[in-house]
C-alpha cells in the first residue's frame, strides 16, 4: 500500500503513521528523518541538503525527491510506504506523482486526519514534555496529576518555546495557505479519504484501518492482477520479439550463405572461363606439332616414288636390250 498522510500540525498524523508502520510492516518516510539520515551518511544528496541548511535555505524539492526515491529502493519498501510531511504544496505533489509514475508506484490513498483549528491550538500550545523519561502531556486533554510534574518519574515538565500561541498560529496559517489545497488536489484524483482526528488514539486508528481495508486492499488486489497480466503480456511480447529477432537472424544467415554460394559459383565459372581461354592457344600448338610429322612423311615419300619409277624404267630398258639381241 502506498499512502500519503495529510493533516495540520497537531492533527496526530505522525502518531497514526507509527501505528500503521507497526501493523502493516511498511516504512514511514518523514522528510525530516530522511534529511537527517542522508546528512549523517554523508551521501551526495546529504551533502547538498546540508549545504542548503547551513546557508539558511530550504532544501530543494529535487533533493527531497531524490531522497524519497533512494528510500523506495530499499527492500522494506517493496510492500509499500507511508509519506508524512511531503508533499507540502501542489507543485511538490505534481513532482512526486511524476516520479512515482516513472517508478510504477503511484499513490493509492491520500488520508486526511481532520481536526478543528481550536482543537489544534490547544493540542500544540498545551503540550508539556518530560526531559527525563520522554513522557508527553497536554494541560487541556491529558494533564499530569501534579502541575508541571511527570506522573512517571516526577521530573519537571518543559514547554517548547515554539509551542506558543503566536508561533502555532503562524504555522497553522502557512498550512492553510500551502498544504490545505492538497485536499482538493487528491480529491480530484479520487484518492482522498478523511478520518476525524478527535477522540481516543485507538478509535482514530480503527477508523484509519477500516478505510485502508475497504479502499486499498481491494484496489491492491485489482492492481496486483493488472500488474500480473501486464507482466505476462510484457513477457509474451518479449518472447515474440526474441523469436522475431532469431528468425530475422536465421533469414539473414541463409541469405548470406546463398550469396556466398552464388559468389563462389561465379568465381568458379570465372576461373573455368579463364582456364578455357588459356587452353586454346596451347591446343593449337599441339595440333601443329601433331600435324608436322605427316607433312615430313609426305616430303620423304616423293624421292621414294622417284626411285621406284627409275627402277621400273631400268627394268624396261634391260628387257628391250634382251629383245634386240
C-alpha positions in Angstrom: 0.0 0.0 0.0 1.2 3.5 -0.9 -0.2 6.2 1.3 0.4 9.9 1.9 -0.9 11.4 5.2 -2.3 14.9 5.3 -3.1 17.0 8.3 -2.3 20.2 10.0 0.4 20.4 12.7 -1.0 18.8 15.8 -3.5 16.6 13.9 -1.9 13.4 15.2 -1.0 12.1 11.8 2.5 11.3 13.0 1.1 9.1 15.7 -1.2 7.3 13.2 1.8 6.8 10.9 3.8 5.0 13.6 0.8 2.7 14.3 0.4 1.9 10.6 4.1 1.0 10.4 3.7 -1.4 13.2 0.6 -3.0 11.8 1.4 -3.3 8.1 5.3 -3.5 8.3 5.9 -0.8 5.8 8.2 2.2 6.3 7.2 5.7 7.3 9.0 8.3 5.2 9.3 11.5 7.0 11.2 14.2 5.2 12.9 15.3 8.5 14.1 11.7 9.1 15.3 11.3 5.5 17.3 14.5 5.7 18.9 13.6 9.0 19.8 10.1 7.7 21.3 11.3 4.4 23.3 14.0 6.1 24.6 11.6 8.7 25.5 9.0 6.0 27.4 11.7 4.0 25.7 10.9 0.7 25.8 13.2 -2.2 22.2 14.2 -1.5 23.0 14.6 2.1 25.9 17.0 1.3 23.6 19.1 -0.9 20.9 19.2 1.8 23.5 20.2 4.4 24.9 22.9 2.2 21.4 24.4 1.8 20.6 24.2 5.5 24.0 25.7 6.5 23.2 28.6 4.2 19.8 29.1 5.9 18.0 27.9 2.8 15.2 25.4 2.2 16.3 22.0 0.8 15.2 21.9 -2.8 12.4 19.7 -3.9 14.8 17.9 -6.3 16.9 16.8 -3.3 14.0 15.7 -1.2 12.5 13.7 -4.1 15.9 12.1 -4.7 16.0 11.0 -1.1 12.5 9.6 -1.3 13.4 7.7 -4.5 16.6 6.3 -2.8 14.5 5.2 0.2 12.0 3.5 -2.0 14.7 1.3 -3.5 15.3 -0.4 -0.1 13.8 -3.9 0.5 11.5 -2.9 3.3 9.6 -0.5 0.9 8.7 -3.3 -1.5 5.3 -3.8 0.0 4.5 -0.1 0.3 5.3 3.1 2.2 3.7 6.0 4.2 4.7 9.5 3.3 4.5 12.0 6.1 5.3 15.7 5.8 5.7 15.6 2.0 4.3 16.9 -0.3 3.6 20.3 1.3 2.2 22.0 -1.7 0.7 21.3 -5.1 4.0 21.7 -7.2 5.6 19.1 -4.9 2.6 16.8 -5.2 2.9 17.0 -9.0 6.6 16.3 -9.0 6.0 13.4 -6.6 3.3 12.0 -8.8 5.6 12.2 -11.8 8.4 10.4 -10.0 6.2 7.7 -8.6 4.6 7.2 -12.1 8.1 6.6 -13.6 8.8 4.0 -10.9 5.4 2.4 -11.4 4.4 3.1 -7.8 1.5 5.6 -7.9 -0.1 6.7 -4.7 -3.2 4.6 -3.7 -4.6 6.8 -0.9 -4.3 10.3 0.5 -5.6 10.1 4.1 -6.6 13.4 5.8 -6.6 13.5 9.6 -9.1 16.3 10.1 -9.1 18.3 13.3 -10.8 21.7 14.0 -8.5 24.7 14.4 -9.4 25.5 18.0 -8.5 21.9 19.0 -5.2 22.1 17.1 -4.3 25.3 19.0 -5.0 23.6 22.4 -3.0 20.5 21.4 0.0 22.5 20.3 0.1 25.2 23.0 -0.9 22.8 25.8 1.9 20.3 25.2 4.3 19.5 28.0 7.3 17.2 27.8 9.3 15.3 30.3 13.0 15.6 29.5 13.9 12.6 31.7 11.6 9.8 30.5 10.1 11.3 27.3 6.5 11.3 28.5 4.2 13.8 26.8 1.2 15.5 28.4 -1.3 18.2 27.5 -2.7 20.6 30.0 -6.1 20.6 28.2 -6.6 16.9 27.3 -4.2 14.8 29.4 -2.9 16.9 32.2 -0.4 15.5 34.7 -1.7 14.7 38.2 0.6 17.4 39.6 1.1 20.6 37.7 4.4 20.6 35.7 5.4 17.2 37.3 5.8 14.0 35.4 3.5 11.2 36.7 6.1 8.6 35.8 9.4 9.9 37.1 8.5 13.1 39.0 10.7 15.3 36.8 9.8 18.8 35.9 7.9 19.1 32.6 9.0 21.6 29.9 7.1 23.7 27.5 8.7 24.1 24.0 9.4 27.7 23.1 7.8 27.3 19.7 4.6 26.0 21.3 3.3 29.5 22.0 0.1 30.8 20.5 1.7 33.2 18.1 4.1 30.7 16.6 1.5 28.0 16.4 -1.0 30.4 14.8 1.6 31.2 12.1 2.3 27.5 11.4 -1.4 26.8 11.0 -1.8 29.8 8.7 1.1 28.5 6.5 -0.6 25.1 6.4 -3.9 26.6 5.3 -2.3 28.6 2.6 0.1 26.0 1.2 -0.8 22.5 2.2 -4.6 22.5 2.6 -5.1 22.9 -1.2 -3.7 19.3 -1.5 -7.1 18.1 -0.2 -8.8 19.2 -3.4 -5.8 18.0 -5.5 -6.1 14.4 -4.2 -9.9 14.6 -4.1 -9.9 15.3 -7.9 -7.8 12.2 -8.4 -10.3 10.1 -6.4 -7.7 9.2 -3.8 -8.8 11.3 -0.8 -10.3 9.8 2.3 -10.9 11.7 5.6 -10.9 10.5 9.1 -11.7 12.6 12.2 -8.7 13.1 14.3 -10.5 13.7 17.6 -11.0 11.1 20.4 -9.0 8.2 21.6 -6.0 7.3 19.5 -7.1 3.7 19.3 -10.5 4.7 17.9 -9.0 7.0 15.3 -6.6 4.2 14.3 -9.5 1.8 13.9 -11.2 4.2 11.6 -8.0 4.6 9.6 -7.5 0.9 9.2 -11.2 0.5 8.2 -10.6 2.9 5.4 -7.4 1.1 4.3 -9.1 -2.3 4.4 -12.1 -1.1 2.4 -10.3 1.1 -0.1 -6.7 -0.1 -0.6 -7.0 -3.8 -0.1 -9.5 -4.4 -2.9 -7.6 -1.9 -5.1 -4.3 -3.6 -4.3 -5.8 -6.9 -5.4 -7.1 -5.5 -8.6 -3.8 -3.7 -9.2 -1.9 -6.9 -8.5 -4.0 -8.7 -11.1 -3.5 -5.9 -13.6 0.3 -5.8 -12.9 0.5 -9.6 -13.3 -1.4 -9.5 -16.6 0.8 -6.7 -17.7 3.9 -8.7 -16.7 2.6 -11.7 -18.6 1.9 -9.6 -21.7 5.3 -8.0 -21.5 6.9 -11.4 -21.2 4.9 -12.6 -24.2 5.8 -9.6 -26.2 9.5 -10.0 -25.2 9.4 -13.7 -26.3 7.8 -12.8 -29.6 10.4 -10.1 -30.1 13.2 -12.6 -29.4 11.6 -15.1 -31.8 11.3 -12.5 -34.5 14.9 -11.4 -34.0 16.0 -15.0 -34.1 14.0 -15.6 -37.4 15.4 -12.4 -38.9 18.9 -13.6 -37.9 18.4 -17.0 -39.4 17.0 -15.4 -42.6 19.9 -13.1 -42.8 22.3 -16.0 -42.3 20.6 -18.0 -45.0 20.7 -15.1 -47.4 24.4 -14.6 -46.6 25.0 -18.3 -47.2 23.1 -18.1 -50.5 25.0 -15.0 -51.5 28.3 -16.6 -50.6 27.4 -19.8 -52.6 26.4 -17.6 -55.6 29.7 -15.7 -55.3 31.6 -19.0 -55.1 29.9 -20.4 -58.2 30.5 -17.2 -60.1 34.2 -17.3 -59.1 34.4 -20.9 -60.2 32.8 -20.1 -63.6 35.3 -17.2 -64.0 38.2 -19.5 -63.3 36.9 -22.1 -65.7 36.4 -19.4 -68.4 39.9 -18.1 -67.8 41.3 -21.7 -68.0 39.4 -22.3 -71.3 41.0 -19.1 -72.8 44.4 -20.4 -71.7 43.9 -23.9 -73.2 43.0 -22.7 -76.8 46.5 -21.4 -77.8 48.1 -24.5 -76.2 45.8 -26.8 -78.2 46.7 -25.0 -81.5 50.4 -25.6 -80.8 49.7 -29.3 -80.0 47.8 -29.7 -83.2 50.6 -28.0 -85.1 53.1 -30.4 -83.6 50.9 -33.4 -84.4 50.5 -32.3 -88.0 54.3 -31.7 -88.6 55.4 -35.4 -88.9 52.7 -36.1 -91.6 54.0 -33.3 -93.7 57.5 -34.7 -93.3 56.3 -38.1 -94.3 54.8 -36.7 -97.4 58.1 -35.0 -98.3 60.0 -38.2 -97.8 57.6 -40.3 -99.9 58.4 -38.2 -103.1 62.0 -39.4 -103.5 60.9 -42.9 -102.8 58.4 -42.8 -105.6 61.1 -41.3 -107.9 63.5 -44.2 -107.1 60.7 -46.7 -107.7 60.0 -45.1 -111.1 63.7 -45.2 -112.1 63.8 -48.9 -111.1 60.9 -49.6 -113.3 62.5 -47.7 -116.2 65.7 -49.6 -115.8 63.9 -52.9 -115.9 62.1 -51.9 -119.1 65.5 -50.9 -120.7 67.1 -54.3 -119.9 64.1 -56.1 -121.3 64.4 -54.1 -124.6 68.1 -54.9 -124.8 67.4 -58.7 -124.5 64.8 -58.5 -127.1 67.2 -56.8 -129.6 69.8 -59.5 -129.1 
